Amino acid sequence: MTETPSTPPAPQPRDPVAAFREDSANNQFRNARLEKLSALRAAGVEPYPYRFDRTWLAADIESQYADIAAGTETGLEVRICGRIRAIRNNGMFIDLHDSSGKIQVFSHKDFLTPDQIELVRLLDLGDMIGVTGLVRRTPRGELTVNASEVNILAKALLPLPEKYHGLSDVETRYRQRYLDLIMNPESRDTLRKRSLIMTAMRNYLIGEGFLEVETPMLHTISGGATAKPFVTHHNALGMDLFLRIAPELHLKRLIVGGLSDRVFEINRCFRNEGISPRHNPEFTTLELYQAFADYTDMMSLTEAILEHVAIAANGTTDAVVGDRVLHFKGPFARRSMAGLVHEITGVDFLQIDDAAGARDAARKLGCKIDGKENWGQALEAAFGHHAEHTLIQPTHVTDLPRDISPLAKVHRADPRLTERFETYANGIEIANAFSELTDPQDQFARFEDQMHQREAGNDEAQDMDLDYVTALEYGLAPTGGLGIGIDRLVMMLTNSPSIRDVIAFPTMRPITGI
């Protein structure tokens, strides 16, 4: 009788706390540093003190003494602090890095007490230290601080990645961003430039008379954009809430209320969608509204904002993206969505009257069609498949279909279209704007159509927002609205290939461990 081999039991996931303890206990490098930690405490040195009074940054010292000759003593006593990135000659020379740059520290028995020399011997790469001493230029030309006192500020228990190869593993860079920032100056520069871009954007709008506001992150109704929301639950109220997918409807309520004719918000949005080099579930947008304006005004404003922040980030309106140079100096090209599809494919969707014909045309063009698309969705599919990736230089794609634009005014020349545009660069959408729909009856009908789409299986369709319709019934002035995806814009202005490069802590799947 042949014995059937039994199936081995599936491996059980490791308890993360137990795994951390086990891995830590078996880490020989950590154990060696723990011994030094104990030696410091035995010598009466607290390796994690409360504060240190810094007087200079490395870059400021370098700037102050950029022109002094080799071998010069300055007589200036400084107190500096930072992370040890290199140790040479048994601690005699230390490369200390702070947030501004690097400076060399000279630790010698001529200037330090025996106890201090012993402390230096207990230092490792990655330790945070504070140094007091006089600034000089060495005979070899290196700006240096002659240490008269060394303070340990944080004993690092884990070694940094190997110096010359740095931190190249992409997964580790995103999961342990702190290591990425320590090891890779490019990552620090990217995130600092992101901050600069957002500050420039905010200052420009305030200078143009816009009022910065804040609107809710938790919504009782999913709306403001076509997307699948995240759902959470409020225990005290006993109700589900949605993380906002867009602040649009609340911002326009502020325009109705007369808070200001111009409002903007820079903040996070959340969409329960896939992750890709262009998509992260939480992302940052600028969204603004200007009363008494339409979508043509928003085109001009988009160009002005992008030109301003490009100069703030790089000193020029040109941005290098891979092997291309994008020109963010307006005016940008303006092309209709249907016109682009017609030019590229030869199919003119404006000559097709019904949804079935549009679906058939899109299917023949190789688009993925499931048979439920309306006329506008079929045109959008053809644009996404054939035209979107061709838009390299900044371009406004105008006159988007009414079917996919439930919050935009109907186009003055064609009721199938709206006064809406999306701005593309390097084949990626970076802005979306329109003449806002201000007719409450039309808005109610559009919401009803969205409800029917949701009932038919479209989980990205918007819900009916009766309070917003009520707000419109009190009167919303003619208004232009604009949204800019800050993460994608920063990608282009920093030549970053992935959205994860420009978000400090991108969404990652947890590592469970086996």
N, C-alpha and C positions, 0 to 999 in steps of 0.2 A: 504494500500500500504506500503510495507516494504521499509524503507529508507536505501539505500546503504551507509555504512560509508565511509567518504572521507579519502583519504590517507593523513596523516600529511605531511607537507612540510619537505624536507630533511634539516637537520641542516647545517647551513652555517659555513665554516671555519672561525675561529677568525682571525682578522687582527693581525699579530704578534707584531707589535709595540704597538697597543692599548692593546693587551693582556699583554704585558710586563709591561706597565704602570699600568694596573688594578691589576695584581698580586702583583706588587711591593707595591702599595698603601695599599693593604689588608694584607701585611705580617707584623704581629705584632713584630716579632723578628727584622726585618729590621727597622721598625719604632723606636724601642727602641734604636737601634744603631745610627740612624739618630739624635736622641735627644742628644746622647753622642758626636756625631760629631759636632753638633751645640754648645755644651758646651765647647768643645775644642777650637773652633774658637772664641767663646766669651771670652775665657781666653787668647787669643792672640797666640794660638798654631796652626800652620799649619799642618793638619793631612796628607798632601801629599807633603812632602818636596822634594827638588831636589837631595840631595845626603847625604851619611853618610860615614865617613872615618873609615872603619873597619881595625883593626890591627891583629886580631886573629880569627881562626875558632875554633869551639868547640872541634873538634877532636885533633887539635894541642895542645890546653890547656891540654886536657886529657892525651895526650902522654907526654907532658913536665913534668907533675906533677903526673904521674901514681903512683909513689912510696912514695909520701909524706904522713905522718901519719895523722890520724884524729885529728882535732883541730888545724892544722898548718896554720899560716898566711904566705903567700908567699911574700907580698910586691910588686907583679907585677900588674901594672895597665893595663887593656886591654880595647879595644873597640870592642864589639861583636854585631852582629845583626842577626835577624831571626824572625821566626813566633812563637807566643804564642800557645802552645799546652795544657797547664794546668795552672790553677791559684788556689792557696790554701791560706787560712787564709786572705781573703780579699785583695789579691794581694801581701802579704808579700813574698810568694814563687811563682816563675814563672818558668815553664819549657820552655826554649827557644830552638827551633830546627832550625839549619841552614843546609846547603847542606852536611855537614860532620857528623852531629850527634846532640846530646842534651847536654845542660848544664843548671844548675839551677841558677836562679837569686834571690838574696835576696834584697827585697825592704823594707827598714825600715826607720823610722823617724830619727834614729840616724845618718843616712848618707845622707838623702834626705831632700830638703827644703819642706816647706808646699805646695808650688805650685806643686812640683814634686809628692808629696804624692797624691794630688788631681788628677793629671794626671794619676797616676797608678790606681786610683779608676774608671777612665773612660775607662780602657782597657777591651777588651773582648778576648775570645778565637778566634784565627785566625788573630788577629792584628799582623802587622809587627812592631817591635820596634828595636831601637839601645840602647845599654847599655854601660856605662863607669863605671869601678869599679875595685876593688882589688880582686885577686883570693885567695881563702882559701879552706881548707878542713874542713867541719863542724864536730862537735863532733860525728855525726852519720856516717861520712865517705863520705858525698856527696860533690863532687867538685862543688864549688859555686863562683859566682861573687857577691861581696857586691856592689850593685849599688850606685854610687854617682851621676849619671845623667841618666835619661831615656828619650829617644826621640821617639815620634811616627813617624813611617816611612810610614805606610799605614793603615788607619782605615778600617777594614773589615766590610762591611755592611750586609753580610750574614753569618749565623753560619755554622761552619763545621759540618759534620755528627757526630753522637754520638760516643764518643771516643771508647768505649769498643767493639762495633759491627763494627766500621769502615765503609768502603764503600764496600759493598758486592754485590750490584746490578750490574750485568754485563753490562747492557745497559748504566747505568749512568757512570760506569767506563770508557767505550770507548768514550761516547759522551762528557763527561766532564773530560778529561784526567788530567787536572790540579788538580781536586779534588782527583782523584785516586792517583796521585803522592804525594799529601800532606798527605793522610791518609794511604797509603799502601807502606811500605818500600820495599816489594817484587817487586812492579812495578818499583820503582826507580832503584832497583838493576838490573832488567831485561834490562831496556833501557840503563843503564850505561854499562852493559856487552855487549850489542849490539855494542855500540860505541867502546869498547875495541876490540871486534872481528874484526870489520871493519878496525881499525887501525893496528892490527896485520897482517891482510891479506894484506893491502897496503904495510906495511913495508917489509913483506916477499918478495913480488913480486919485489919491488924496489931493495932489496938486491940481487935478482936473475937476475938483469939486465933488468927488464921490465920498459918501459916508460909509465907513466900514461898520458892518453889523454882524450879529450872530443869530442863527436860527437853529431849531431843534435838530438833534441827531436821532431822537426816537420819534417815529411818526405813527399815528394811529391808522393812517391810510398809506398804502404804497403808491407813490405817484411822483411826478416831476420829470420822469424819463422812462423810456422803454427798456426795462431790465428786470431780472429776477432778484427779489430782495432777500436779505437775511431776516429771519424771524426770531424774536426773543420773547420772553414772558415776564410780565410785571406781577409779582406775587400779591402785593397789597391791593392792586386794582383788579386782580384776577383776569387779566386780559393780555392778549398777544400784542406786541408792538413790532414795528419794522425799523431796522437801521436804515437811515435815509439813503436813497439812491441818487437824490439830487435835492438841492435847497430851493428849487425854482418857485414852487407855489407859495412858500412862505415869504420869499423875497418880494414877489409881486404883491402879496397882501400888504407889505410895508409901503409900496408905491401907492396902492389904493388909499391907505391911511394917511398919506401925505407926510410921512416921516422925513422924506427927502425925495427930490426928483431924480437923484442918482444914488444907488446903493450898491455895495459889493460885499462879498464874503469869500475868504480864502480858507478852505477847511476840507475835512475828509468826507468822502462818500464811500458807500459800501455796495457791492454788487455780487450776488451769489453765482458767479460765473467761473469759467475756466481760468487757468493760470498759463501765461505764455510770456515770451520776451516783451510783449506790449501790454500785458494785462496783469494786474494784481487785485485781489478781492477788495482791498481798501486802497484808496488813491486820493490824491489831493487835486482840487480844482479851484480855479477862480470862476466865480459866477457873478455877473453884474447886470443891472437893469437901469435904463435911462429913459425917463419919461419924455414924450414929445419927439421921439426919434424912431427910425425904422431900421430895417436890416442893412440898408446902404450905409447908414451912419455906423453901424456895428462893424462893417467891413473896414471902414477907415480907422475906427478905434482899435480893431484887432491889429492892423498894420502898425499903428503907432505904438501899441504896447509891445509887440514882438520886436520892433526896431529898438525901442528903449532898453528892454532887458538884454537883448543881444549885445548891445554896446556896453551895458553895465557888466556883463559876464566876461566878455572877451575884448572889449575895446574896439569892436568893429561889428558891422551888420552881417558880415560873412561868418559862417560856421562850418568847420570841417566835420563831415560825417562820413567815416570810412574813407573811401577814395573820392568823395564828392565834396564840393563846396556849395552850401546852400546860401542864398542871398535873401536876407530878411529885411531888405530895404524896400519899402512900398513904392508904388502900388503893386499888388500882386495880380497875377493873371486871374481872370474871372471866366469860368466855363460852366455851362449848365450840365446837370447830370445826364439828361437825355442826349444832349449834344455830344458829350464825350463818348457815350456808348455808340451813338450813330457814327461818329468819326472813326472809331476803332473797329467796330463790327459790321458796319453797313446797315444795321437794323435801327429803324427810327421808331421808338416806342410811342412817340407822339402821334404816329399814324395808326396805332392800334387802339381800338376803343374799349375793348372788354378785357376782363381779368383772364379768361380762358385763353384768349389769343396772346396775351402778354406772357402767360405761363408757358405756352407752347413755344414762343419765340425764345424765351430764356432757356428752356430745356434744349432747344436746338443749338444754342450757343455754349452748351456744356455746363450750365449752371445746375446746381443741386436743387431740384424742385420737388416738393412733396405733394403738390396738388391742392393745397389750401391757400396759396398765396393770392393776394389781391393784386390789382394792376401795379400799384406802387411798390409792393414787395418784390414783384417780378423784375421791375426796372432796377430796384436796389440790388438784387442778386446779380443782374447782368453788369452793373457798375462795379460791384465788389470783385467779380471774377475777372473782368477784362480791363477796367480802367484805373482802379484805385492804386495799384502798384506802379503805374506809369507816372504818377504825379510826384516828381522829384523836387522841383523848385516850389516854394510856397504858392499855393493856388487855392482860390475860393471856388468851391463847387456849389453852384447856385441852383435854385428852383427845384428843390426836392419835392417828391410826391406828397400830396395831402394825406394819402393813406398811411404814411409812416411818420407824420408830423402832427400829432393831435393837439399841440399847444401853439401852433404857428398860424398866422393869418393866411387866408387863401390868396394866391397870386392875383394881382390886378389884371393880368392878361390871360390867365388860363386857370379855370376852377379845379383842374386836376392837380395843380401844383401849389406850392406855398412860397411865401417870401422867406425862405430859409437858405442858409448856406453852411457848409462845413469847410474848414480850412485844412488842407493836406500839405505835408512836406515829407520828403523822403519816403513817400508811399504810405504815410501814417496820418490818420486824422488827429489834429491837435486842437481844433476849436469847432464850436457849433453855435450858431446864432440865428435869430429870426426876428421878424416883426411879430410881436406877441399878439396872440389871439385875445381880443378884448370884448368880443360880442358874447354875452353870457349864454344866449340861446344856442349859438353855434358851438360854444364850449360844452354845453350840456349834451348836445347831440354827438360830439366827438367822444366824450366820455362813455356815452351809451354804446357807441361802436366799439370802443376798447373793451367794454364789459362783454359784448358779444364775442369778440375775439378770444377773451379769456375763457368763456364758456365753451368755445370750440377747441380749446387745448393750448392756446398761446399763453404760457405762464409768465411771459414778459410784458403782457399788455397791462395798461394802467387801470387802477380802480376808479370808481366814481368818487369824486371829492365834492360833495354838495356844499360844504362850507366855502370852498374856493369859488364855486359858481355863485353863491350868495354874495361873496366879496365883489365879484365882477358886476353883479346887479346894482351895486352902489356906484359903479363907474370906475374903470381903469383907463387912464389917459393913453393915447397912442404911445407905445413903449417898445424900445428895442432891447433885446436880451442877448447876452453873450456868455458862453462858458469856454474856458481854456483848460486843457489837461496839463497841469504843471509838471507831472512826472515825465510825460512824453516830451514836453518842451525842454526840460532839463536834459533828457537823453541826447537831444540834438545839439544843445549848446555846450555839452561836455563830451561829445563824441563817445557816448556810452552805448554799447550794443544791446543791453537788456534793461528793462525797467527795474530789475532788482539791483542794478548798480547804483541807481539814484535814490532808492528808498533805504533808509538806514537799517530798518528791520523788516524785510519783505516776508510775506506769509510763506511758511515752510511746513511740510508734513513732518510731524514729530518722529524722532528715531526711537523705536520701541526697544530695540536690542533683543538678542536671543541668547 
